[in-house]
Each structure stands twice: as C-alpha cells, then as structure tokens.
Amino acid sequence: MTENPVADGQWTGRYRAYFLVVCLAAGILSYIDRQMLALLVDPVKKDLAISDTQFSLLHGFAFSFFYASMAFVLGRWIDRSSRHKLIASGVAVWSLATLLTGLSTSFWQVFFSRMAVGIGEAALAPAVASMITDIFPRHQVGRAQAIFTISLVLGSGLAFLIGGSVAQFFGTAELIDLPLVGATKPWQAAFFVVGPPGLLLALVMALSLREPERHHLLRTSDGLVEHATLRQVLRYLADNRRTTLCVVLGFPCMSTTMYGIIAWAPAHFMRAYGMGQAATGLSFGLILLTSTSCGVLLGGWLIDRLQARGRTDASMRVCVYGALGMLLPLALFSWLPSPGWSLAAIGVALFCCSLSMPCGVTTMQLLSPNQMRGRINGLYLMWSVIMSGVVGPTLIALITDYLFQSEQLVGHSLGLVGSLAAVAAAGFLGSGLKHYRATLARL
C-alpha cells in the first residue's frame, strides 16, 4: 500500500475494500487447501496403503480436531496482540503444511501435515471477524462478514475444479518430474499447485495490512483499558447466559442442516432417483454454488439494512427468517416425484439456510467486548464445528440405518433432521432476540 489507510482517524473505503479482497483470497485458499484431500481419496489410499477409516482420520480428525481446539487457544492472542500478523503467520503455516502434504509418503506424515493445516487455518476466521468489527462501521459489518464468508463456497468449488484439472492434465502418469522437487505422484502434484500462492499472499498481508484501533473496550473505573482473563470471559458469558444459550444452540442448528445437506443430499439423488455420479455432482454443485452464494450475500445485506433501521438484533433476526424459510422445502424435497423438483427444493433450502452464514459470527462479534472477542469466537467456533460437522451428518446416518433401515430413504432422514433443526433454530434464536438486545444495550 502506498497510501496511509487511515484518514482523520477512520479507515478509508479504498482500504476497507482492499482488506476484504485480501482476506477473501485467504479464505478461498484455506478452503481449497482444506478440501483438496477429499478429491484424491483413491490415489492417496493406494499409494499410502491405508483403509477408509485411516483416510477419514486424515481428512476429518487430523484437521477438524486441531482446527477447533486451536481456534480457542489462539483467541487470547487475537484479543491482546497484532491480529494482522497472526493472520499472515497462519496463512504461511497452512501453506507450508500443504506443501509438506505433497512431500509426504506415509500415513503419519500426511496426518501431521493435515494437523498443521488445521492449526494454521484456525487463526484466520476469528482474527478477520475481530478486525472487521473494528475497521467497518457497525451498519456495514454484516455485508463485510458476508463477503468474507462466501470464501467457503468459492474455495470449495475451486478445489473441485483445480483437483479435476490437475488429474486431467497429468492423466494416468505414474510419476511426474517437478522442478526442485523431483519425481512425485500426480496426487502430490496437486498440493504443489495450491501451496505456493498462500506463501505469496502471506507476505503481501504481512507488508500491507495494518492493525486497527480496538473499539468497545472494557475499562476499569479509572478509565484504563482492562485485559480480560479467561475467568472474566466465562463470567461475562454466564452473566449474559440467556443470550449465550440461545446463540450457541440456535446458530449451530443452522450449520448442522447445511453440513447435513452437503454430506447426504448427493446420496439421496443417486439412490432415490438413480442419477449418475457425474450428473449428481454437476447438478448439485451448481445449485450449491449459486444458491449459497446468493443467500450469504443477501444475509449480509439484510443484517446491515435492518441495523440501519434501528434493529439492533438484526443478525439474529435474519437467521430466524432463514430457518422459517427452509422448513417447508426441507420437509418436502425427498417426497417429490422427480429429481428436478427435488433439486429445486434443495436449492431453496440451501438459499434460506445460507442466510445464516454471516449471522453467527456477526452476532458473536457484536455482543462481545473487544478484549474477549477472540476467545468467545474461538469457543463458539469449536462448539459449532463439533455440532455441525460431526453430530449432524452422523445423526442422519444413524436414523437411516436404525429407524428407516434403508439407504434408499436417506433423503427422509435428511428432511427429518433438517426440519427439526430449523424449528429448533427459529425457537432458540427467536426467544433470544430480547436478551440479545439487552446484552448490546449494556456494552
């Protein structure tokens, strides 16, 4: 950056746009690096001589456990230290770990590389969310968070495109001779494609981003800035327990539905309608990209629109709208007579569900004093990942196996779990609106 990003004590619109673009790029790269391994399951299993269970540990546990746990550990740094330096360091760590994945030749080498990817990525979302709240005016926080959140959709889609393109480019070659690396397997080459851009971006972020002044700080009776301890963080959450309970139960219900749809909707179309794998991937992938992208952006816009009209509870209110909107299509999609109608219903459900994606983080940022945001967001992220990424998809599978006892009825299981989650989300968040407004009024 050649200009001072601060003008008269405020961040310029040009710098805010630059900040969002750089963070969006980081978010896209994080999801590409995160999802890449899922596209390479067969060659990885073959070359490492591992089972499905071992591969699930690489793709799931090695990343998710350390990602969720480190999000809270790093929260203290986010609350007290330089956030932009932490983000740049995290990007560098996960990019190096991605390159190490390409160099790995055993199960444990890949495991520790994936663990490092999770640790590096854990710094990104909480730190960016904290900085957004200090860089953008309150009535623009929702849209800013939505733009960053859409990196999930773009990164996941690009992971499929890059992985497929690499596989098509190298074809059936057994070994590939890469500069500076030497002979590698084709699946390893994919990680050398996506790793280096992250290292370059980390350097750009370290040199060009600036640390914003922290707002909404806790202060002592003498007006001095107070550094919050973990005990104070937990006490703050307990003092606002009605708001806390509604938030930590309501938003994960929405995430549970989203993860459930992504995990099991393709199986429904292949099993119930006999669609092929390629047709299912193309159709569902396009709907996922379009519906979710539009829902995320609309959700952020609605938050800011309602904030401007004096609705301080906008981030929770929008999520209630989304939960109510997805209830009917989720309940009906598995009963529709054709795959086209079923895909359309899933598209509506995804659109309504994705309205909530910028809502959870925005809510947690706005209700938290500045010195507590990193740790509170880390706790929320850890709980949300466990609920949505593990409990939701597993519950759908259990209902399919033990209640319906037929894999052909996985769509009914998804509809049942998703509908119940939508009702729960609307109930928890709707009942928490007045408590959330009261918490904001006390800040």
C-alpha positions in Angstrom: 0.0 0.0 0.0 1.4 3.4 -0.9 -1.2 5.5 0.9 -1.9 5.8 4.6 -5.0 3.6 5.1 -6.2 5.9 7.9 -7.7 9.3 7.2 -8.8 11.5 10.1 -8.9 8.5 12.4 -11.1 6.5 10.1 -10.4 3.7 7.6 -10.9 4.8 4.0 -13.3 3.0 1.7 -10.4 2.1 -0.5 -8.5 0.4 2.3 -11.6 -1.4 3.6 -12.2 -2.8 0.1 -8.5 -3.9 -0.1 -8.7 -5.5 3.3 -11.8 -7.5 2.3 -10.3 -8.7 -1.1 -7.1 -9.9 0.6 -9.0 -11.7 3.4 -11.4 -13.2 0.8 -8.4 -14.5 -1.1 -7.0 -16.0 2.1 -10.4 -17.6 2.8 -10.6 -19.1 -0.6 -7.1 -20.6 -0.4 -7.9 -22.0 3.0 -10.9 -23.9 1.7 -9.0 -25.1 -1.3 -6.3 -26.5 0.9 -8.8 -27.9 3.3 -11.0 -29.7 0.6 -8.2 -30.9 -1.8 -7.6 -34.1 0.0 -11.2 -35.3 -0.4 -10.8 -35.3 -4.2 -7.8 -37.5 -4.1 -9.1 -40.4 -1.9 -8.4 -43.3 -4.2 -4.8 -42.5 -5.3 -3.9 -41.5 -1.7 -5.3 -44.7 -0.3 -3.5 -46.7 -2.9 -0.1 -45.1 -2.5 -0.1 -45.0 1.3 -1.8 -48.4 1.6 -4.4 -47.2 4.1 -8.0 -48.1 4.8 -11.2 -46.0 4.5 -11.1 -45.5 8.3 -7.5 -44.2 8.2 -8.3 -41.9 5.3 -11.2 -40.5 7.3 -8.8 -39.7 10.1 -6.6 -37.8 7.7 -9.5 -35.8 6.2 -11.6 -35.4 9.3 -10.0 -35.8 12.7 -6.4 -34.6 11.9 -7.8 -31.3 10.5 -11.0 -30.7 12.4 -9.9 -31.5 15.9 -6.8 -29.2 15.8 -8.7 -26.5 13.9 -11.5 -26.4 16.5 -9.2 -26.6 19.6 -6.6 -24.1 18.3 -9.4 -21.6 17.4 -9.9 -21.1 21.2 -6.2 -21.2 22.1 -5.3 -18.5 19.6 -8.2 -16.4 20.8 -6.1 -14.9 23.6 -3.5 -13.7 21.0 -6.4 -12.3 18.9 -7.7 -10.4 22.0 -4.3 -8.9 23.0 -1.8 -8.9 20.2 -1.4 -8.0 16.5 -4.2 -9.7 14.6 -3.0 -9.0 11.1 0.4 -10.5 11.9 -1.4 -13.6 13.3 -3.4 -13.9 10.1 -0.3 -13.7 7.9 1.5 -16.2 10.1 -1.5 -18.6 9.9 -1.6 -18.4 6.1 2.1 -19.1 5.9 1.8 -22.1 8.3 -1.0 -23.8 6.4 0.6 -23.1 3.0 3.8 -24.7 4.1 1.8 -27.6 5.6 0.1 -28.0 2.2 3.5 -28.3 0.5 4.5 -30.8 3.2 1.4 -32.9 2.4 2.7 -33.1 -1.2 6.1 -34.4 0.1 4.5 -37.0 2.4 4.9 -40.6 1.7 3.3 -42.2 4.8 0.1 -42.1 6.8 1.7 -40.3 9.7 3.5 -37.7 7.5 0.1 -36.8 5.9 -1.5 -36.8 9.4 0.9 -34.3 10.9 0.7 -32.2 7.7 -3.0 -32.0 7.9 -2.8 -31.2 11.6 -0.6 -28.3 10.8 -3.1 -27.1 8.1 -5.8 -27.1 10.8 -3.6 -25.1 13.2 -2.8 -22.5 10.6 -6.3 -22.1 9.4 -7.6 -21.7 12.9 -6.2 -18.2 13.1 -8.0 -16.9 10.0 -11.7 -16.6 10.7 -11.7 -15.4 14.3 -9.0 -12.8 13.6 -10.6 -11.5 10.4 -14.0 -11.3 12.2 -12.4 -9.3 15.0 -10.7 -6.9 12.6 -13.9 -6.4 10.5 -15.7 -5.1 13.6 -13.0 -2.5 14.2 -12.5 -1.5 10.6 -16.1 -1.2 9.4 -18.9 0.9 10.8 -21.5 -1.2 12.6 -24.1 -0.8 9.8 -21.6 -2.4 7.4 -20.3 -5.3 9.5 -22.9 -7.7 8.2 -22.0 -7.2 4.5 -18.3 -7.3 5.2 -18.6 -10.6 7.1 -20.8 -12.0 4.3 -18.2 -11.2 1.7 -15.5 -13.0 3.7 -17.9 -15.9 4.5 -18.5 -16.5 0.8 -14.9 -17.7 0.5 -16.3 -21.1 1.8 -18.4 -21.5 -1.3 -15.8 -20.2 -3.7 -13.0 -22.2 -2.2 -14.9 -25.5 -2.1 -15.9 -25.1 -5.7 -12.4 -24.1 -6.9 -11.0 -27.2 -5.0 -13.1 -29.4 -7.2 -12.1 -27.5 -10.4 -8.3 -27.5 -9.5 -8.3 -31.1 -8.4 -10.1 -32.2 -11.6 -7.9 -30.1 -13.8 -4.7 -31.5 -12.3 -5.9 -35.0 -12.7 -6.9 -34.4 -16.3 -3.6 -32.7 -17.1 -1.4 -35.4 -15.8 -3.7 -38.2 -16.9 -2.5 -41.7 -16.0 1.1 -40.9 -15.4 2.7 -42.8 -12.6 5.4 -40.2 -11.7 5.8 -36.6 -12.6 9.2 -34.8 -12.6 8.7 -31.4 -10.9 11.4 -28.6 -10.7 13.1 -28.5 -7.3 11.1 -31.5 -6.1 11.9 -34.3 -8.4 9.7 -37.4 -9.1 6.3 -37.2 -7.4 2.9 -38.9 -7.7 0.1 -37.0 -9.5 -1.9 -36.6 -6.3 1.2 -35.0 -4.6 1.5 -32.5 -7.5 -1.9 -31.1 -6.7 -0.6 -29.8 -3.4 2.4 -28.1 -5.1 -0.1 -26.2 -7.2 -2.2 -24.8 -4.3 0.6 -24.3 -1.7 2.9 -21.6 -3.2 0.1 -18.9 -3.7 -0.6 -19.0 0.0 3.1 -18.2 0.8 3.0 -15.2 -1.5 -0.3 -14.0 0.0 1.1 -14.3 3.5 4.0 -12.0 2.5 1.5 -9.5 1.0 -0.6 -9.5 4.1 2.3 -9.0 6.4 3.6 -6.0 4.5 0.3 -4.2 3.6 -2.3 -4.8 6.3 -2.4 -2.6 9.3 -3.7 -3.2 12.8 -6.9 -1.2 13.5 -7.6 0.5 16.8 -9.8 -1.6 19.1 -13.2 -0.3 19.9 -15.8 -1.2 22.6 -13.1 -2.0 25.1 -13.7 -3.0 28.7 -12.3 -0.3 31.1 -11.7 0.0 34.8 -13.4 2.5 37.0 -10.5 4.8 36.3 -11.0 4.6 32.6 -8.0 2.4 31.9 -8.2 -0.4 29.4 -8.7 -3.7 31.2 -7.2 -7.0 29.9 -9.8 -9.7 30.3 -8.8 -13.1 31.8 -10.3 -16.4 30.9 -12.3 -16.3 34.1 -13.7 -12.9 33.2 -14.6 -14.2 29.7 -16.5 -17.1 31.2 -18.1 -14.8 33.8 -19.3 -12.5 31.0 -20.9 -15.4 29.2 -22.5 -16.5 32.4 -23.8 -13.0 33.2 -25.4 -13.0 29.7 -26.4 -16.6 29.9 -29.8 -16.2 28.3 -28.3 -14.6 25.2 -25.3 -17.0 25.2 -27.6 -20.1 25.5 -29.9 -19.0 22.6 -26.9 -18.2 20.4 -24.8 -21.3 21.0 -27.9 -23.6 20.5 -29.6 -21.7 17.6 -26.8 -21.0 15.1 -25.3 -24.5 15.2 -28.7 -25.9 14.4 -28.5 -24.0 11.1 -24.9 -25.1 10.5 -26.0 -28.7 11.2 -28.6 -28.5 8.5 -26.0 -27.1 6.0 -23.4 -29.8 6.7 -26.1 -32.4 6.5 -27.3 -31.3 3.1 -23.8 -31.2 1.7 -23.0 -34.6 3.2 -26.1 -36.6 2.3 -28.1 -34.8 -0.4 -26.0 -36.2 -3.3 -26.5 -39.7 -1.9 -30.3 -39.1 -2.0 -30.3 -38.1 -5.6 -28.2 -41.1 -6.7 -30.2 -43.6 -4.5 -33.7 -42.4 -4.8 -33.7 -41.2 -8.5 -30.9 -43.3 -10.0 -28.9 -40.3 -11.0 -25.3 -40.9 -12.0 -22.3 -39.7 -10.0 -21.3 -37.2 -12.7 -24.8 -35.8 -13.2 -25.3 -35.5 -9.5 -22.0 -33.8 -8.9 -22.7 -31.2 -11.7 -26.3 -30.5 -10.8 -25.9 -30.3 -7.0 -22.5 -28.5 -7.3 -24.1 -25.7 -9.5 -27.0 -25.4 -7.1 -24.7 -25.3 -4.1 -22.6 -22.6 -5.6 -25.4 -20.4 -6.8 -27.9 -20.8 -4.0 -25.4 -20.5 -1.2 -23.6 -17.5 -2.7 -26.8 -15.6 -3.2 -28.0 -16.5 0.3 -24.8 -15.4 2.0 -24.7 -12.0 0.3 -28.4 -11.4 0.9 -28.0 -12.3 4.5 -25.2 -9.8 5.0 -27.2 -7.1 3.2 -30.3 -7.8 5.3 -28.3 -7.5 8.5 -27.0 -4.1 7.6 -30.4 -3.0 6.2 -32.1 -3.8 9.4 -29.3 -2.3 11.5 -29.7 0.9 9.6 -33.4 0.9 10.6 -32.6 0.5 14.2 -33.0 -3.3 14.6 -30.0 -3.9 16.8 -30.9 -7.6 16.8 -30.7 -7.9 13.0 -28.0 -10.6 12.9 -30.2 -13.0 14.9 -33.5 -11.9 13.3 -32.2 -12.7 9.8 -31.3 -16.2 10.9 -34.8 -16.7 12.2 -36.1 -15.7 8.8 -33.8 -18.2 7.1 -34.8 -21.0 9.5 -38.5 -20.5 8.8 -37.9 -20.2 5.1 -36.1 -23.5 4.8 -38.6 -25.6 6.9 -41.1 -26.4 4.1 -38.6 -27.2 1.3 -36.6 -29.5 3.6 -39.7 -31.3 4.7 -40.9 -31.9 1.2 -37.8 -32.4 -1.0 -37.4 -36.2 -0.5 -41.1 -36.8 -1.3 -41.2 -35.0 -4.7 -41.7 -37.2 -7.8 -38.8 -36.1 -9.9 -35.1 -35.2 -9.4 -35.6 -31.8 -10.9 -38.2 -30.7 -8.4 -36.2 -32.2 -5.6 -33.1 -30.3 -6.7 -35.2 -27.1 -6.8 -36.4 -27.7 -3.3 -32.9 -28.3 -2.0 -31.8 -25.1 -3.8 -34.4 -23.1 -1.9 -33.4 -24.8 1.4 -29.7 -24.0 0.8 -30.6 -20.4 -0.1 -32.6 -19.9 3.1 -30.0 -21.8 5.3 -27.1 -19.8 3.9 -28.8 -16.5 5.1 -27.4 -17.5 8.5 -23.8 -18.0 7.5 -22.7 -14.4 8.2 -25.1 -14.1 11.1 -23.5 -16.3 13.7 -20.0 -14.7 13.6 -21.5 -11.2 13.3 -23.7 -11.8 16.4 -20.7 -13.1 18.4 -18.6 -10.1 17.5 -21.2 -7.5 18.3 -22.2 -9.0 21.7 -18.5 -9.4 22.9 -16.3 -6.7 24.4 -13.2 -6.2 22.3 -10.8 -7.9 24.7 -12.9 -11.0 24.7 -13.9 -11.4 21.0 -11.1 -13.8 20.0 -11.7 -16.2 22.8 -15.5 -16.0 22.7 -15.4 -16.5 18.9 -13.0 -19.4 19.4 -15.3 -21.1 21.9 -18.2 -20.6 19.6 -16.3 -21.9 16.6 -15.1 -25.0 18.5 -18.6 -25.9 19.6 -20.1 -25.1 16.2 -17.6 -27.4 14.4 -18.4 -30.3 16.7 -22.1 -29.9 16.4 -22.4 -29.2 12.7 -19.5 -31.2 11.3 -19.8 -34.3 13.5 -23.3 -34.6 15.1 -25.4 -33.6 12.2 -24.2 -35.9 9.4 -23.8 -38.8 11.9 -27.3 -38.4 13.2 -28.7 -38.5 9.7 -26.8 -41.7 9.1 -28.0 -43.3 12.3 -31.6 -42.5 11.5 -31.2 -44.0 8.0 -29.6 -47.2 9.4 -31.7 -47.8 12.5 -35.0 -46.0 12.1 -35.8 -46.3 8.4 -33.4 -49.2 7.9 -33.0 -48.5 4.2 -30.2 -46.5 2.5 -32.8 -45.5 -0.2 -34.5 -43.4 2.5 -31.5 -41.2 3.3 -33.5 -38.2 2.0 -36.2 -38.8 4.5 -33.6 -38.8 7.3 -32.1 -35.6 6.0 -35.5 -34.0 5.8 -36.4 -35.1 9.3 -33.2 -33.9 10.9 -33.1 -30.7 8.9 -36.7 -29.8 9.6 -36.3 -30.4 13.4 -33.1 -28.3 13.3 -34.9 -25.5 11.5 -37.7 -25.4 14.1 -35.1 -25.5 16.9 -33.0 -22.7 15.4 -36.1 -20.5 14.9 -37.2 -21.2 18.5 -33.9 -20.6 20.2 -33.0 -17.5 18.2 -36.5 -16.1 18.2 -36.7 -16.4 22.0 -33.3 -14.8 22.4 -33.9 -11.6 20.5 -34.9 -9.6 23.5 -32.0 -11.0 25.6 -29.5 -10.1 22.8 -30.8 -6.5 22.6 -30.4 -6.2 26.4 -26.8 -7.5 26.1 -26.0 -5.0 23.4 -27.5 -2.2 25.4 -25.2 -2.9 28.3 -22.0 -2.8 26.2 
